Amino acid sequence: MTERTDRVEPGIAIGAADYGPDSTAMEEEVVERERRLGRSTAFFSIATGLSRVAGLVREIFAASYFGVGIQMSAFTIAFLVPNLVRSLFADAALQAAFVPVFTEQLERGRKIEAFRLASTLIFAATLVLGLITALFILLAPWVMPLFAPGYSGAELDLTVSLSRVLFPILIMLGVSGIVVGVLNSYNRFGVFAIAPFFWNVAIVAVLVGLAPAFPSGDEIYAYAIGVVVGTALQLAMVAYDLRNTPFRLRRVFEWRSGLVKRVLLLMLPVTISLGLINFNLAINGIFGSLVPGEGEDAPAAIDKAFRIYMLPQGMFSVAVATVVFPTLARFAARRDFDDLRSTVANGMRMILLVLVPAASAILVLSEPMVRLVYQRGDFSAADTDLVATALFWFAFSLPFNGLFLLLTRTFFSLQRPWVPTAISALNLLVTAGVSAALYKPFGVAGIVSATALATLASVIAQMIVLRGQLNGIELGSLLDGAIRISVASLVLAAVSWGIWDVLDDAVGRGTIAQIVSLGIALLVGAAVYLGAVLAMRVPEAKQLLGVLRR
């Protein structure tokens, strides 16, 4: 792919270069595009935020039913396997390989070819993933021990049975990946963003309704059935939203098509890359089951911490990466690397603006957060300590994981997926190596800190490579903004912890009291942070405020 040799210097807005008489019009076009992306990102963030809150409510119900004991740990490991295969062959991998090719056809006016490609992939995903599901259900007793080496007997039997119940979601997620790719290519993000909310609601409803029907010790099956029902509902919602696009499903199965082959060729490195990333979660479960004295609880504890960690991650970095991806793919199809570079740089700065303060708040308030969210029913104070430890160490990776998601999508949009694949292999090696070295002496803390170190190393590698690919990534403005944001985040952390500490002593630890003390601490800390970044003239802070006002 031929690259342009011109470069946008750090701190200079796109379109500010001298383009002659049309420069003002180009600048206005850039500003309008950023506004559209900002509005889409804001809506996606709000919808995803509702979904994440619903997810936490789901986790609260699950924690009250199962704590972090063997039922929850067995479910966590059983869910890891179809989730891992999903990342290898279903929604994430298919979507990342499909969107650039589908968008390219639309950009070239080849609508019919684009529709036939999407239709073929929908039918192919149903067939192939159906065969994989059937094969796994047969082989589950031999596959699952690889992911739970510390389990045997009844513990292992429960894990195998749950995995068989959960595995059919793979077919639905595969089809959903193509459908969502079509929707996103037409800049439709609303239903896709809100569907996980109803996924969570369906799971809670099934859990509450079905759990009493199971004998004691088997209630976890109601939770697994809820996941299957919720996934079916989610697929139905995004499929229904297709009526709002020009796309119509064609009865074709052109598996020898050149476009299908292109998607599959792109999907190979994407599959490996995303699979390696998701193997990190499997590594958490594997080493968690081996932690001395905590093997039954550690996998579920890490997963519970991960759910809280994903609230800010999903609300913003996932939103930015999802909304920007089709735009990046269009710029890449046009070979418009100036706009692509500037869009990526702006997205990176916006991610840091939100996730650095979120990480700071988690670092100082991880224990009260976990206590408020989970500590009730079978979830004890000791469980809170274990989950809070995992959450504390997860916080260090929060901003870097946001950058990792965006940069990975950037390579996918350039149709150069082997780069993030190689970097993901590095990520996996670092995670596995550090986890193996630290899980015995440090337990959960050692396992999760390995994830943080691996993510940092991966982001550095991505930025080095992408800087060469795009003739720069506006690194100067990124570092300048990161320093200012970090200073403001330190102020947020100090203020939030100080206010929480005073209120915690004053009002006690009833549920309402905890909501008041933690809520006020976070709100005041956020207000102080916003004032600090505005006072230090961080440009993205004004951009975010402008989006929220509109």
N, C-alpha and C positions, 0 to 999 in steps of 0.2 A: 504494500500500500504506500503510495507516494505521500510524503508529508510536506506541509508548507514550512518554509524556512523563516517566515516572519514570526515575531514573538511579541506577546503583550507583557510589558514590564510589570512587576509587582506594584499594586496600588493604583493602576490605571484601569478605568472601567472599559468594558468592551465597547467598541464603537467610538471611543474617544480619539482614536487615531485619525490622521488626516485622510479622509476618503473623498475630499472635494465637496461639491455642492450637495451631495446626498448624505453627508455625514450626520446632519441633524435628524433626518428621517431614520437613519440607521440606529442612532442613539435612542430615538423614541421607540423604535421597534424592539430594541433590546430591553428598555425599561418595561414596556408592556409585557414582553415575554416573561421577565422576572416577576412581574405582578401576577400573571396567570399561574406561574409555577408556585409563587408564594401562597396564593389563594388555595390552590389545589393541595399544597402541602399542609396548610393550616386546617382545611377541612379533613384531610386524611388523618392528621394528628389528633384532632378532636374525636373523630369516629374511632380511631384505633385506641385512643385513651379510654373511651367508654368500653371498648372490647377488653382492654387490659384490666380495667376495674372489675368488669364482669368475671374475668379470669381469676382475679384475686378472690372474688366472692366464691367462685367455684372451689378454689383452693382452701378457703376457710371452711366450707362445708366438708370437703374431703378430709381436712385436718381434724375437724371435730369428730368425724366418723372413724378415722383410721390412725390419727397421729402420724408418727414416722416409723411405725412398727413394720413387721414383716409383710403385711398385706400391701401397704403403700410402697414399700421398697420393691416387692415383686411386680406391682403394677408399673412402677417407674422403669424397671429394666425391660418388662414386656413391651411397653410402649416405645422404648428406644429402638427396638429392632424394626418394626414397620416404619417408624419415623426415619430411620437411617436409610432403609430401602427407598422410601419416598424421595429423600434427597438425591439418591443415586439415579432413580429412573422416573420419578413422577413430577410433581408440580414445579419445584424449584429449578431442577435441571432442564426440564422441557421448556419452561417459560423463558429461562435465560438464553437458551439456544434458539427458541422460536421467534421471540419478539424482534430481534434485529433483522431476521430474514423476512418476516411478515411485514414489518414496517418498511423495509427497503422496497418490497413489491408495491405497497401502497404509494410510496413516494414516486415510483416510476409509472404510476397509472395502471398497474397490472392487477386490478381488483379481483378479477375472476381467478387468476393464478393464486393469489393470496388466499381466497376463500377455499379453493380446492386443496391447498396445502393444509390449512387448519382442519378441514373436514377429515382428510386422510389421517392426520395425527390424532384426532379424537378417536377414530375407530381403531387405529393401531394401538393407542394407549390402553383402550379397554381390553383388547385381545391379549396383548403381551403381559400387562399387569395382572389380568385375570389368571393367566397361566402361572405366573410367579407366585401369586397368592395360593393357588391350589397346591403347588409344589411345597411351599413353606409349611402349610398346615400339615402335610404329610411328614415333613422332616423336622418339625419343631422340637421333638425330644432330643435331637442330636445337635441342633443349631443353638438353642438357648443356653446350654451349659457353657458355651464359649463366651457369653456375655455376663455370666454370673458364676465365675469359677469358685466363689466362696459358698455357693448354695448347694444343697443336696436334699434328698428325701422329699418331705412335704413342701419345703420352701421352693425347691426346683419344680415340683409338679404344679404348684400354683402359678409359677412364672410361665411355664409352658402353656397351661390352659388359658391364661389371660392373653398371651400372645396370639393364640389361635382365634380368640374372639375379636381382637383388635385388628388383625392383619387385613381384613377386607376393606378397611378404609383406604388402603393403597390404591385400589381401582378408582374410587371416587376422587381422590386427590390428584391422580394422574389426569383425569378428564378436566378437573377444575383448573389445573395448571394451564392448559391450552385455552380454556374459556376466558380465564383472567387475563392471559396474554393478549387475546383479541380485544377485550374491554380496555385494557391499559393503552393499547395502540391507538384507540380512539379517544384517549384521555378521559375515560370513564373509570373513576376510582371509588365512587360513593358506596355502591352496594358491596363491592369487594372489601371496603374498609369496615363496613358495619356488620357484615356477615359473621365474623368471629364473635360478635356480641351475642347473636342468637345461637351460635354454636355452644357458647358457655351456658346460656340460659337453658338450652335443651339438656345439656349434661346434668345440670343441677336438678332439673325437673325429673329426669329419669332416675337419678340417684335417690332423691327423696321418695319418689313413688315406688320404686322397685326394691330398694334395700330391705324393707321389712319382709319381703316375700322370700328372701334367701335365709338359709340357716346361719346361725352364729359362726363367724369365721369366713363366710363366703360372700359377705355383703359387697366386697370389692368388685364382684362380677356386675353388679348394677352400675358401678362407675364405668366399667369397660363398655357395657351396652350403651350407656349414655354417650360415650365418645362416638360410637358408630352412628347412632341416631343424629347427633349433632353434625357430623360430617356430611350425612345425606342431606340434611336441611341446608347446610352451607352451599353444597353443590347446586341444589335446586334454586337457591336465591341468585347466584351469579349466572346460572344458565338462563333464568328468566330475564335478567337484565340485558341479555343479548338482543332482545327485541328493540332496544333503543339504539342499536348500531345498524349499519347497512349489511352486516354479516348475516348470511343464511347458510345453514348446514347443507352440504351437498352429499348426495349418496355416491361417494367415490372412495376408492381405496387404491390410490396411485402410489404404491409403496416403492415403485421403481423411478418415481419422479426425481429429476435433478434437484429440485428444491427440498424434497424430503431428505435426499442424501446429504445436502448441505446442512440441514438442521441436525441430522444424526452425527455428521462429522464435527459440527460445533458442540454437540451435546456430549461427545466423548470426553474432552477435557473438562467441560463444565461438570459432568457427572463425577469425574474423579476429584475435581476441586471441591465441589459441595459435599461430596461424600467424605473427603478427608476432614473438612471442617466439622461435619456432624459426627465423625468418629471421635472428636474431642469429647462430646457428651457421653459417648459410649465409654471412653477412657475414664471419665469421672465415675461412671457406674461400676466399671470393672475394678478400679483401684479402691473405690468406696467400699465395695463388698469385702475387701481385704484389710481394711483398717483395723488394727488390733483393738478389740473391745467395743468397736462401733460398727462392725460389718453389717449388722441388720438395719441400722438406722442411717448410716452415712449416705447411701445413694438417695434415699428420700429427702434427707436434710439438704443435700446439695441441690436437688431438684426444687425444693420449696424456696430456697434462696434465689435460685435462678428465675423463678416466677416473679419475684419482686424486682429483681434486676432487670427483667424484660419490660417492666412497665415504662420507664423512661426510654429504654432502647426502642421499644415498639412504637411509642408515641411519636418519636421524632426521627431517629436515624433510619428506621425501616420505612417511615413515611417519605423522607427525603429520597432515599435510594429508589423506592418504588415509583414515586411521581416523576423523578428526573430521568429514570431509565429510558422511557420511550423518546424523550427529547434528546438524550445523548445518542440514541440509536439513529435518530433522524439526522443529527449533525454529522455523525460518522458516515452515514450513507451519502451525504452531500460533500464529504471531505472538508467540512467546515470546522477545522481544528481550533481556530481562534475562539469561536463561540463555545465549542465543546470544552476547551481548557478553562475558560472563564466560568462556565456553569459548574464544572467540577470544583474549582477553587472556591466559589461562593458557597456551594453545598458543604464543603469541608469546614469552612468558617462558621456556618450556621450550626452544624453538628456540634462543634466545640462550644459554641455559645450556650447551648442547652445542656449538653451532657457533662461538661466539666463541673458546673455547679451541682448537677444531680449527683455526680460521684462524690463530691465534697459532703453533701448532706447525708448520703448513705454512710460514709466513713465515720461520721460522728454520731449518727442516730440509728445505726443498724439494729441495735438491740431493742429500743422502743418500737421501731417499725415492725420487727418480727413479732414482738409481744402483742402489739395491737392487732395485727393481721391474723395470727394463728393461735395464740395461747388461750385455748378454751377446750372443753370436752376432754378427749384423750391426749391433747397436745400439752405437754407439761413444761415447767420452767426449764428443766434440763434440755428438752427439745429446743426451746427458744435459744439457749446458749449455743447449741450446736449449729442451728440454722443461721444465727446472727454471725457466727464466726465465718461461715461460708459466704454470707452476704458481704461482710466487710472486705474480704479478699476479692470478691467479684467486682467491687466498686472500682478497683484500680484499672480494670480492663474496659470499663464502660465507654469512655470517649474513644479509645483505640478501636473497639469493636464497631462503633458507629462509622469511623473512618474506613475501616476494613470493608464494611458492607458497600459503601459508596464507591470505593476504588475498585472493588471486584466487579461491580456492575459497569464501571467505566471500561474495563478491559473487555467485558462481554459485549458492550455496545460497539467496540472497535473490531469485534470478531477476532480477537486475539486471546482466546480463553486459556491457552497453554501457559501463559504467564502466571495468572492466579492459581493455576493447577500446581505449578512448581512451588509457588510460595505457600500454598496450602499443605503441600508435603512437608515443607520446612516447619510449618505450624504444628503439624501432627507429631513430627519427631521431637520438637522442643517440649510439647505437652507431655508426650509419653515419657521422655527421658527425665524431665523434672519431677513428674508425678511419681515415677518409680523410685527416684532418689529421696523424695520428701514425704511419701504417704505414711511410712512407719514412724519417723520421729515427730512429724507435725500433723498427721491425720488429715482432716478435712481442709485445714488451712494450707497444707502443702499441696494438695491436689488442685485446689482452686487457684492458688498463686501461680501454678504452672500454666494455667489458661491465660492469666494476665501477661506473663512473660512472653508466651508464644504469640499472643495477639500484638504486642508491642513490636516484636521482631518482624512480624509479617507486614505491619503497616509501614515500617521503615523500608523494607524491601520493595513494597508496592510503590511507594513514593519515588524511590530512586529510579525504578524502571520506567514509571509513567512520566517522570520529568524528562527522560530522554525521548520517549515516544511523542510527547506533545510540545517539545522545545520549551519546557518550563511548566510549573504548576502554581505560579505566584507564591513561591515559598516564603519570600520576605514578608508579605502581608499576612500570611498564615502564622508565622512565628510571632510577629508583632501582636496580632490579635490573641494568640494563645497565651502570651505573657500577661497581657492586660486581663484577660478572662480568668486566668489562674489567680492573680492577685485579688480580684473581686470575689472569687470563689472561696478563698481563704477567709475573707471577711464574712461571707455567708456562713461558713462552717462555725466560726467563732460565735457569731450572733445566735445562730440556730441552737447550738448546744447550750449556750448560756441561758437562753430563755427557756428551753425545755427543762434544764436542770432545776431552775427556780420553780417553774410551774409544777413539775413532777412532785417536788417536796410539798407544794402548797395544796394541790387538789387531789393527790393520791392516784391510785391505779385502777379505778373502776373503768369500765369501757368508755363511758362518756368523758370521764376525766382524762383518759389517755388521748381520746380524739381531740379534746381541747388543748392539752399541753403540746402534743405533737403538731397539730394543725396550726396553732398560733406560731410555734417556733419556725415551721417551714414557711408560712406566709410572710412573717416579718423578715426572715432570712432572704426570701426571694425578692421582697421589696428593696431591701438594702443592696442586694446584688444588682438589681436592675438600675438603681440609682448610681451604683459604682461604675457599671459598664457605660452608662450614658455620660457620666462625668469624665470618664477616661476616653470618650469619643470612639467607642468601638462601633464601626459603621453598621455591622449586622444587627446591633441592638435597635438602631433606628429603623432598619429595614423590617425587623420583626414587629416592632410597634406599629409601623405603617400597615402591615398586613392585618394585624389584629383590629386596628381601627376600621379598615375597609370591611 
